Amino acid sequence: MARVSLTDLAYDALLRRILDAELKSGARLVERHLAAELAVSRIPLREALRRLEADGLVVLVPHRGALVSPFTPADVRDLFDVRESLESLAARLAAERADSDGLARLAGRIATGRTAIAAQDRGSIATANAGFHTDIVELADNPLLSNMMRLLEARTYWLFRLTAQRDPAQQCAEHEEMYEAIAAGDGDRAAALAHGTTSAPFLHPPQLTQRPGLKPSRPPSDSHAGPRSQQCSPSVDI
Protein backbone atom coordinates (compact mmCIF):
# COMPACT_ATOMS: atom_id res chain seq x y z
CA MET A 1 0.00 0.00 0.00
CA ALA A 2 1.38 3.42 -0.97
CA ARG A 3 2.37 5.62 1.94
CA VAL A 4 0.36 8.84 2.23
CA SER A 5 2.55 11.87 2.89
CA LEU A 6 1.83 14.45 5.59
CA THR A 7 1.35 17.00 2.84
CA ASP A 8 -1.33 14.82 1.25
CA LEU A 9 -3.05 14.34 4.60
CA ALA A 10 -3.06 18.08 5.30
CA TYR A 11 -4.22 18.85 1.75
CA ASP A 12 -7.08 16.35 1.86
CA ALA A 13 -8.26 17.55 5.29
CA LEU A 14 -8.23 21.23 4.34
CA LEU A 15 -9.79 20.54 0.93
CA ARG A 16 -12.69 18.71 2.57
CA ARG A 17 -13.23 21.51 5.09
CA ILE A 18 -13.32 24.12 2.35
CA LEU A 19 -15.63 22.16 0.06
CA ASP A 20 -17.99 21.41 2.95
CA ALA A 21 -17.97 25.13 3.94
CA GLU A 22 -16.57 24.29 7.36
CA LEU A 23 -13.87 26.80 6.46
CA LYS A 24 -15.82 29.75 5.12
CA SER A 25 -14.95 31.81 2.08
CA GLY A 26 -12.61 34.61 3.15
CA ALA A 27 -11.62 32.90 6.43
CA ARG A 28 -8.03 33.35 7.59
CA LEU A 29 -6.01 30.13 7.84
CA VAL A 30 -3.68 30.42 10.83
CA GLU A 31 -0.76 28.05 10.35
CA ARG A 32 -0.01 27.33 14.00
CA HIS A 33 -3.64 26.46 14.70
CA LEU A 34 -4.00 24.26 11.63
CA ALA A 35 -0.69 22.52 12.25
CA ALA A 36 -1.83 21.62 15.77
CA GLU A 37 -5.28 20.48 14.61
CA LEU A 38 -3.90 18.32 11.81
CA ALA A 39 -0.91 17.06 13.82
CA VAL A 40 1.61 18.07 11.16
CA SER A 41 4.54 20.46 11.09
CA ARG A 42 4.37 23.74 9.23
CA ILE A 43 6.45 22.51 6.27
CA PRO A 44 3.90 19.97 4.93
CA LEU A 45 1.10 22.36 5.90
CA ARG A 46 2.62 25.13 3.77
CA GLU A 47 3.04 22.70 0.86
CA ALA A 48 -0.64 21.76 1.20
CA LEU A 49 -1.64 25.44 1.20
CA ARG A 50 0.36 26.01 -1.99
CA ARG A 51 -1.50 23.13 -3.64
CA LEU A 52 -4.81 24.61 -2.56
CA GLU A 53 -3.70 27.95 -4.00
CA ALA A 54 -3.03 26.20 -7.33
CA ASP A 55 -6.57 24.77 -7.10
CA GLY A 56 -7.93 28.30 -6.73
CA LEU A 57 -9.35 27.60 -3.27
CA VAL A 58 -6.79 29.48 -1.15
CA VAL A 59 -5.14 32.88 -1.52
CA LEU A 60 -1.62 33.37 -0.12
CA VAL A 61 -1.16 37.01 0.86
CA PRO A 62 2.39 38.27 1.55
CA HIS A 63 2.92 39.20 5.20
CA ARG A 64 -0.66 38.17 6.03
CA GLY A 65 -0.74 34.43 5.47
CA ALA A 66 -3.43 32.30 3.83
CA LEU A 67 -7.13 32.94 3.28
CA VAL A 68 -9.89 30.77 1.87
CA SER A 69 -10.58 32.28 -1.53
CA PRO A 70 -13.34 34.91 -1.20
CA PHE A 71 -15.61 33.65 -3.99
CA THR A 72 -18.23 36.02 -5.35
CA PRO A 73 -21.12 35.38 -7.75
CA ALA A 74 -18.93 36.97 -10.44
CA ASP A 75 -16.25 34.35 -9.76
CA VAL A 76 -18.86 31.62 -10.14
CA ARG A 77 -20.02 33.09 -13.45
CA ASP A 78 -16.42 33.15 -14.69
CA LEU A 79 -16.04 29.48 -13.81
CA PHE A 80 -19.27 28.64 -15.62
CA ASP A 81 -18.14 30.57 -18.70
CA VAL A 82 -15.03 28.39 -18.99
CA ARG A 83 -16.81 25.14 -18.12
CA GLU A 84 -19.59 25.72 -20.66
CA SER A 85 -17.13 25.61 -23.55
CA LEU A 86 -14.95 22.80 -22.22
CA GLU A 87 -17.82 20.54 -21.15
CA SER A 88 -19.66 21.02 -24.42
CA LEU A 89 -16.53 19.91 -26.25
CA ALA A 90 -16.11 16.97 -23.86
CA ALA A 91 -19.68 15.81 -24.44
CA ARG A 92 -19.30 16.04 -28.22
CA LEU A 93 -16.08 14.01 -28.15
CA ALA A 94 -17.58 11.49 -25.72
CA ALA A 95 -20.45 10.88 -28.14
CA GLU A 96 -17.90 10.16 -30.88
CA ARG A 97 -15.50 8.02 -28.83
CA ALA A 98 -17.29 6.31 -25.92
CA ASP A 99 -17.19 2.51 -25.90
CA SER A 100 -19.55 0.09 -24.15
CA ASP A 101 -17.47 0.02 -20.96
CA GLY A 102 -17.45 3.80 -20.75
CA LEU A 103 -21.19 4.00 -21.30
CA ALA A 104 -21.76 1.43 -18.57
CA ARG A 105 -19.64 3.50 -16.20
CA LEU A 106 -21.63 6.62 -17.05
CA ALA A 107 -24.94 4.80 -16.52
CA GLY A 108 -23.65 3.53 -13.19
CA ARG A 109 -22.92 7.11 -12.13
CA ILE A 110 -26.54 8.03 -12.84
CA ALA A 111 -27.69 5.09 -10.71
CA THR A 112 -25.46 6.31 -7.88
CA GLY A 113 -27.05 9.73 -8.20
CA ARG A 114 -30.53 8.22 -7.96
CA THR A 115 -29.55 6.42 -4.76
CA ALA A 116 -28.24 9.67 -3.29
CA ILE A 117 -31.45 11.46 -4.26
CA ALA A 118 -33.56 8.77 -2.60
CA ALA A 119 -31.46 9.13 0.57
CA GLN A 120 -31.67 12.95 0.36
CA ASP A 121 -27.90 13.03 0.85
CA ARG A 122 -26.82 16.40 -0.54
CA GLY A 123 -23.12 15.67 -0.23
CA SER A 124 -23.44 12.41 -2.17
CA ILE A 125 -25.65 14.12 -4.77
CA ALA A 126 -22.93 16.73 -5.34
CA THR A 127 -20.27 14.01 -5.56
CA ALA A 128 -22.30 12.00 -8.08
CA ASN A 129 -23.02 15.14 -10.09
CA ALA A 130 -19.35 16.13 -10.29
CA GLY A 131 -18.38 12.52 -11.03
CA PHE A 132 -20.79 12.33 -13.96
CA HIS A 133 -19.12 15.30 -15.62
CA THR A 134 -15.65 13.93 -14.82
CA ASP A 135 -16.61 10.63 -16.47
CA ILE A 136 -17.68 12.46 -19.63
CA VAL A 137 -14.30 14.18 -19.80
CA GLU A 138 -12.60 10.78 -19.49
CA LEU A 139 -14.80 9.36 -22.27
CA ALA A 140 -13.73 12.26 -24.51
CA ASP A 141 -10.26 10.66 -24.53
CA ASN A 142 -8.42 13.93 -25.04
CA PRO A 143 -5.42 14.34 -22.69
CA LEU A 144 -5.14 18.10 -23.24
CA LEU A 145 -8.82 18.60 -22.43
CA SER A 146 -8.45 16.37 -19.35
CA ASN A 147 -5.52 18.46 -18.12
CA MET A 148 -7.46 21.68 -18.60
CA MET A 149 -10.47 20.33 -16.73
CA ARG A 150 -8.26 19.00 -13.94
CA LEU A 151 -7.22 22.58 -13.16
CA LEU A 152 -10.89 23.33 -12.45
CA GLU A 153 -11.66 20.11 -10.59
CA ALA A 154 -11.66 21.38 -6.99
CA ARG A 155 -13.58 24.55 -7.87
CA THR A 156 -16.04 22.50 -9.90
CA TYR A 157 -16.78 20.23 -6.95
CA TRP A 158 -17.18 23.30 -4.75
CA LEU A 159 -19.57 24.66 -7.37
CA PHE A 160 -21.70 21.52 -7.31
CA ARG A 161 -21.89 21.78 -3.51
CA LEU A 162 -22.95 25.40 -3.97
CA THR A 163 -25.79 24.44 -6.30
CA ALA A 164 -26.77 21.25 -4.42
CA GLN A 165 -30.16 22.74 -3.59
CA ARG A 166 -31.23 22.69 -7.24
CA ASP A 167 -34.00 20.19 -7.90
CA PRO A 168 -32.08 16.89 -7.86
CA ALA A 169 -34.74 15.19 -9.98
CA GLN A 170 -34.20 17.83 -12.66
CA GLN A 171 -30.44 17.30 -12.51
CA CYS A 172 -30.92 13.55 -12.83
CA ALA A 173 -33.20 14.02 -15.84
CA GLU A 174 -30.59 16.28 -17.48
CA HIS A 175 -27.94 13.62 -16.95
CA GLU A 176 -30.14 10.92 -18.43
CA GLU A 177 -30.70 13.05 -21.54
CA MET A 178 -26.96 13.59 -21.89
CA TYR A 179 -26.30 9.89 -21.45
CA GLU A 180 -28.85 9.03 -24.16
CA ALA A 181 -27.29 11.52 -26.60
CA ILE A 182 -23.78 10.21 -25.95
CA ALA A 183 -24.91 6.57 -26.23
CA ALA A 184 -26.61 7.42 -29.55
CA GLY A 185 -23.44 9.04 -30.87
CA ASP A 186 -25.26 12.37 -31.29
CA GLY A 187 -22.42 14.84 -30.69
CA ASP A 188 -24.43 17.97 -31.52
CA ARG A 189 -27.19 17.13 -29.06
CA ALA A 190 -24.75 16.03 -26.37
CA ALA A 191 -22.86 19.32 -26.69
CA ALA A 192 -26.07 21.38 -26.56
CA LEU A 193 -27.29 19.51 -23.48
CA ALA A 194 -23.92 19.93 -21.76
CA HIS A 195 -24.06 23.67 -22.39
CA GLY A 196 -27.56 23.89 -20.94
CA THR A 197 -26.68 21.77 -17.91
CA THR A 198 -23.59 23.84 -17.15
CA SER A 199 -25.41 27.17 -17.30
CA ALA A 200 -28.63 26.02 -15.63
CA PRO A 201 -27.69 26.92 -12.01
CA PHE A 202 -27.71 30.60 -12.95
CA LEU A 203 -31.48 30.31 -13.24
CA HIS A 204 -31.42 30.24 -9.42
CA PRO A 205 -29.41 33.34 -8.37
CA PRO A 206 -30.62 33.38 -4.72
CA GLN A 207 -28.55 30.25 -4.07
CA LEU A 208 -25.42 32.24 -4.86
CA THR A 209 -26.08 35.08 -2.45
CA GLN A 210 -27.37 32.92 0.40
CA ARG A 211 -24.27 30.74 0.58
CA PRO A 212 -21.98 31.80 3.47
CA GLY A 213 -19.01 33.86 2.31
CA LEU A 214 -20.40 34.87 -1.08
CA LYS A 215 -20.55 38.57 -1.77
CA PRO A 216 -23.59 40.09 -3.50
CA SER A 217 -23.16 40.97 -7.14
CA ARG A 218 -25.37 41.99 -10.02
CA PRO A 219 -27.86 39.19 -10.74
CA PRO A 220 -27.21 37.01 -13.80
CA SER A 221 -29.37 37.38 -16.85
CA ASP A 222 -32.59 35.39 -16.80
CA SER A 223 -32.86 35.35 -20.57
CA HIS A 224 -32.20 31.61 -20.69
CA ALA A 225 -35.06 29.21 -21.04
CA GLY A 226 -36.89 28.38 -17.83
CA PRO A 227 -36.26 25.31 -15.69
CA ARG A 228 -37.28 22.02 -17.20
CA SER A 229 -40.15 20.19 -15.56
CA GLN A 230 -39.26 16.60 -16.36
CA GLN A 231 -38.44 14.24 -13.51
CA CYS A 232 -35.73 11.65 -13.12
CA SER A 233 -36.90 8.18 -13.94
CA PRO A 234 -35.06 4.85 -13.98
CA SER A 235 -34.87 4.85 -17.77
CA VAL A 236 -31.17 4.17 -18.16
CA ASP A 237 -30.29 0.51 -18.37
CA ILE A 238 -27.13 -0.45 -16.53
N, C-alpha and C positions, 0 to 999 in steps of 0.2 A: 504494500500500500504506500502511495506517495506521501511524503511528509509535508504537512501544511506549514508554511512559514508563519512567523509572527506578524509579518506585514500582511499576508493574506487574511489571517484571523482578524486583525484590526480593520482591514478594508471591508471584509464581509460584514462585520458587526456594525460599522458606521454606515455602510451602504443600506443595510436593512433598516436602521433607525431613521435615516433620511427618507427612504421610500415609504415607510410607514408613518411619516410625519411625527415621529417621536422627537426628532430634532427638527424644529420648525425652520422654515425659510427665513434667512436673515440671522439665525441664532449664532452666537459666537461659540467657537469650539476651543475650549481652554485645554491646552496640551497636558498640563499636569493632572487635571481632573480626569481626562479621558485615559491617560496612561494608567492611572490608578484603577479606574473602573474596568479597563480591559486587561489589566495585569500584563502590560508590555512596557518596554522602555520607550523613550521618546524617539529613538532612531527608526524603528519599524513603524511607529505611529506617524512620523513625518512622511515616510515613504507612502503610507496608506493615504494620507491627506493629498499628496501630490497626484496619486492615481485618481482620487475623487475629483481633483481639480481638472484632470484631463477628461474625465467623464462629464464635466460641466456642472457638477453637483456641489462643488466647494469653491470658494474664492479665497486665495491666499493674498493677504494685504500686507505689504511691507511695514514692519514695526507695529503691526496690530494683530497679526496672527491669522487664523482661519475663520471663515464664516460659511454657513450653509448658504448656497447661492440664493439671493433674494429674487425668486421668480416673480414675474408680473404677467398679466394676461397678454401683454405684447410679446413677451418671451415665448409664451405658449403658441401664439399665432405664428411666430417665426419658425418654431419647430414644426408646426403643421405644414407650413409652406414648403419646407424641405422634404418632409415625409410624403406629402402628396405626390410629388414628382417621382421620388425613388420607389415608393410602394406601387405606384401605377406601373412603372417599368418592371418591377419584380413580378407583379401579377401577370403581366403580358408574357414575360419570359417563362414563368412557371407553366402557363397554359401550353406553351410550345414544347417544354422540355420535361415535364413531370412524368415519371414512370408509375407503375402500379404500386410499388412500395411507397413512394412518396405520397401518392394519393391516399393510401391507407393510413399513413401517419397523419395527414391533414384531417381526415375523417375522424381519427381517434382523438385529435385535439378538440374537435367540435363536441364529441361525446363527453370529454372531460369538462368542457364548459357547461354542458347541460347538467351534469352532476353537481357542479358548483352552484348553478342557478337554483337547482332543486333544494340544495342545502342552505341557500341564501348566504353563501360565504363570499363576501365582497373581495377579500384578498385573493382567494382562489379564482374568482371570476376574472380579476385583473391579470393574474398570472396566465390563465388559459387564453385570454384575449391577446396579450403580448406574445405568447408562444405561437399562436396561430399565424400572426404576421411574421414572426421569425422563421417559421416553417416555410412560408411562401418564399421568403428570400433564399432559403437553402434550396428550394426546388428550382429557383431561377438559374442556379448553377453558374453564377457569374462572380468570380472571386473579387473583382474590383467593387462590384455593387455590395457584396457581403462586407467588405472592409469599410465601406462608406457607412453602411447601416450600423455596423458594430460601434462606430463612434457615437451613435445616437442611442445605443441600447439602454443605458441606465436612465437617460432622460425620457425615453419612450415608455419604459416601465413606470416611471414616476407619473407620466402623463396618463397612462391607463388607470393608475390608482386615483388620479385627480378626477377622471371622468367615470369612475366606477358606479356612480349613482344614475347614469343613463339607464334606460329600460334594458335590462339584460336580455329579455326575450327579443327585442328589436336587434340587439347586437348579434345574437345567435342567428337570427333570420338573415342578417347581412352576411354572416360568415357562410351560411349554407348556400346562399346565392353565389358567393365567390367560389366556393368549392365546386359547385355545379358547372360554372363557367370554365374553371381551370380543367376539370375532368373532361369537359366537352372539347377542350382545345380551342376555346373561343377567346383569343387574346384581347380583342377589342373590348368585349364585354367585361372580361376580368379586370382590365385596366380601368374602365369606367367605374365599375363597382368599387375598386380599391380607392379611387379618388373620392367617391362619395362617402365611403366608410371613414376615410382619414379626416375629412372635413366635417363630418356630421356632428361631433361634439360642440362645434361652435354654434349650433342651433340652440344651445342651452347655456348662455352666458352667465346666469346666476351661479352656476357651479364653479366658475372661475373666481368670482369675487368672494364667495363664502368660504373658500378653502383657507385655513390659517396660513398667514404669511404672504398671501398674494395681495398685491397692491391694485387698487382700482385703476381702470384704464378705460379708454373709449370703447363702447360695446362693439362687437363685431357686426358686420353686415348681416341682415337676415334675409338677403335676397335669394338665398338658396331655397331649394324646394323644402317643403315641410317634412316633419318626421314621418317615416313610413309606419303603417299600422299593422303590418303582418306580424305574426307571432312565430316563435321558434317551434318547430315540430320535428319529431324524430324521422326526418325524411332521408337522411344520409345513411346509406348502408355502409357498415364497417366490416 
